Amino acid sequence: MTLDALGINRETFLAYIKESKPTYVACEAWVAANGNVDAAKIAAHNAAVDGYNHDDDTRAAILAAAGRADDGSVLDAVNLNNLDDWQGFHAAEIA
């Protein structure tokens, strides 16, 4: 959704991430240099993201993996994705 909004080819972006393993700041600079960062388009995309909810199965899977009850208190994709990310960080082995 975000790559489409920025006009960035998914495979190109994934290759950049895999090859460069950039920091957040470096990735942001790459996106600014390679994507369409028109302020109006970004605002419209952010509004779409803020209003997006995952389907029931995705929500249930994310909450189960995080050890949180699916009690209806977390419905939006932004917070579900945050839970999913933090669960992944916690589970990752640090070298």
C-alpha positions in Angstrom: 0.0 0.0 0.0 2.8 2.4 1.0 5.1 1.5 -1.9 2.2 1.9 -4.4 1.4 5.3 -3.0 5.0 6.4 -3.3 5.3 5.0 -6.8 8.1 2.6 -5.8 8.4 -0.9 -7.4 8.1 -3.5 -4.6 10.9 -5.7 -6.0 13.3 -2.7 -6.4 12.6 -1.7 -2.8 13.1 -5.3 -1.4 16.4 -5.6 -3.3 17.6 -2.3 -1.8 16.7 -3.5 1.7 18.3 -6.9 1.2 21.5 -5.5 -0.3 22.0 -2.4 1.7 20.4 -3.2 5.1 19.8 0.5 5.6 19.1 2.4 8.8 15.7 4.0 9.1 17.2 7.4 8.2 19.1 5.9 5.1 15.9 4.2 4.0 13.9 7.3 4.3 16.5 9.2 2.2 16.3 6.5 -0.4 12.6 6.7 -0.6 12.7 10.5 -0.9 15.2 10.1 -3.8 13.3 7.3 -5.5 9.7 7.8 -4.8 7.0 10.4 -5.4 6.9 12.3 -2.2 4.2 14.8 -3.2 2.7 16.2 0.1 -0.9 15.8 -1.0 -0.4 12.2 -2.0 1.3 11.4 1.2 -1.4 13.0 3.2 -4.1 11.0 1.3 -2.1 7.8 1.9 -1.6 8.5 5.6 -5.4 9.0 6.0 -6.0 5.7 4.2 -3.5 3.9 6.5 -5.0 5.5 9.6 -8.5 4.2 8.6 -7.4 0.7 7.6 -8.4 -2.4 9.6 -7.1 -5.9 8.9 -9.5 -8.7 8.2 -10.7 -10.8 11.2 -8.3 -13.7 10.5 -5.2 -11.4 10.3 -6.2 -9.5 13.4 -6.8 -12.8 15.3 -3.4 -14.2 14.2 -1.5 -11.1 15.2 -3.1 -10.9 18.6 -2.6 -14.6 19.2 1.1 -14.4 18.3 1.5 -11.4 20.7 -0.4 -13.3 23.5 -3.2 -10.8 23.6 -6.9 -11.6 23.8 -9.0 -10.7 20.7 -11.4 -8.7 22.9 -12.2 -6.0 20.4 -10.0 -3.4 22.0 -7.4 -3.4 19.2 -8.9 -3.2 15.7 -6.9 -0.8 13.6 -4.0 -2.1 11.4 -1.5 0.5 12.7 -1.7 -0.8 16.3 -1.9 -4.4 15.2 1.2 -3.9 13.0 3.0 -2.3 16.0 2.2 -5.4 18.1 3.3 -7.7 15.3 6.6 -5.7 14.9 7.3 -5.7 18.6 6.6 -9.4 18.8 9.0 -10.0 16.0 11.7 -7.9 17.6 11.3 -9.7 20.9 11.5 -13.1 19.2 14.6 -12.2 17.1 17.9 -13.6 18.0 20.5 -10.9 18.5 23.9 -11.8 17.1 
